[in-house]
Amino acid sequence: MSAEKVVIDYDLLDGVRTSIRTIITALKDAPENAHDAAGAIDRPFEQPQLQALAGDFRGEWESRREDLIISLEDVSGYISDVIDSYYGLDRWF
């Protein structure tokens, strides 16, 4: 029985991890951006119903946004673990 060679593209994994961290930052900034957007809807168009819908969306999205942030932080951590583990093995062999 022979072992297959594992090839890890560290640059690709690091790029994915960086992208995920960028998404996490955007999601963390989302409440402020959503508040600005809801206010902007009412000002130029004077459509309180549309502003109310934007506010409702923001309220519904909030709990899902937090869950998504937690999940993405987990994925980013897993990617870091893979990079660190295999990089350590590469240095060992």
C-alpha positions as CSV (number, residue, x, y, z in Angstrom):
1,M,0.0,0.0,0.0
2,S,1.4,3.3,-1.0
3,A,0.6,6.8,0.3
4,E,-0.5,9.4,-2.2
5,K,1.2,12.8,-2.2
6,V,-0.9,15.6,-0.8
7,V,-0.4,18.9,-2.6
8,I,-1.6,22.0,-0.7
9,D,-1.9,25.3,-2.5
10,Y,-1.0,27.7,0.4
11,D,-1.5,30.8,-1.7
12,L,-5.0,29.7,-2.7
13,L,-6.0,28.8,0.9
14,D,-4.6,32.1,2.1
15,G,-6.5,33.9,-0.5
16,V,-9.7,32.2,0.5
17,R,-9.1,33.0,4.1
18,T,-8.4,36.6,3.3
19,S,-11.6,36.8,1.3
20,I,-13.6,35.3,4.2
21,R,-12.1,37.8,6.6
22,T,-13.1,40.6,4.3
23,I,-16.7,39.3,4.2
24,I,-16.7,39.1,8.0
25,T,-15.7,42.7,8.2
26,A,-18.4,43.7,5.8
27,L,-21.0,41.8,7.8
28,K,-19.9,43.4,11.0
29,D,-20.2,46.8,9.4
30,A,-23.7,45.9,7.9
31,P,-25.8,47.3,10.8
32,E,-24.4,50.8,10.3
33,N,-24.7,50.6,6.5
34,A,-28.3,49.3,6.8
35,H,-29.3,52.2,9.1
36,D,-27.8,54.6,6.6
37,A,-29.7,52.9,3.7
38,A,-33.0,53.0,5.5
39,G,-32.6,56.7,6.2
40,A,-31.6,57.4,2.6
41,I,-34.7,55.7,1.3
42,D,-37.0,58.1,3.2
43,R,-35.1,61.3,2.5
44,P,-35.2,61.6,-1.3
45,F,-38.3,59.7,-2.1
46,E,-40.4,60.3,1.0
47,Q,-41.7,56.7,1.0
48,P,-42.2,55.8,4.7
49,Q,-43.6,52.3,3.6
50,L,-40.3,51.6,1.8
51,Q,-38.3,52.7,4.8
52,A,-40.4,50.5,7.0
53,L,-39.8,47.5,4.8
54,A,-36.0,48.2,4.9
55,G,-36.2,48.4,8.7
56,D,-38.1,45.1,8.8
57,F,-35.5,43.5,6.6
58,R,-32.8,44.8,8.8
59,G,-34.5,43.3,11.9
60,E,-35.0,39.9,10.2
61,W,-31.4,39.8,8.8
62,E,-29.7,40.7,12.1
63,S,-29.9,37.2,13.7
64,R,-29.0,35.5,10.5
65,R,-26.0,37.9,10.0
66,E,-24.7,37.0,13.4
67,D,-25.0,33.3,12.7
68,L,-23.2,33.8,9.3
69,I,-20.4,35.7,11.0
70,I,-19.9,32.9,13.5
71,S,-19.9,30.2,10.7
72,L,-17.4,32.2,8.6
73,E,-15.1,32.7,11.6
74,D,-15.2,28.9,12.1
75,V,-14.3,28.3,8.4
76,S,-11.5,30.8,8.5
77,G,-10.2,29.1,11.6
78,Y,-10.3,25.7,9.9
79,I,-8.5,27.0,6.9
80,S,-5.8,28.5,9.3
81,D,-5.5,25.1,10.9
82,V,-5.0,23.3,7.6
83,I,-2.4,25.9,6.5
84,D,-0.5,25.6,9.8
85,S,-0.7,21.8,10.0
86,Y,0.4,21.1,6.5
87,Y,3.0,23.9,6.5
88,G,4.5,22.3,9.6
89,L,4.6,18.9,8.0
90,D,6.2,20.4,4.9
91,R,9.0,21.9,7.0
92,W,9.4,18.6,8.9
93,F,9.8,16.5,5.8
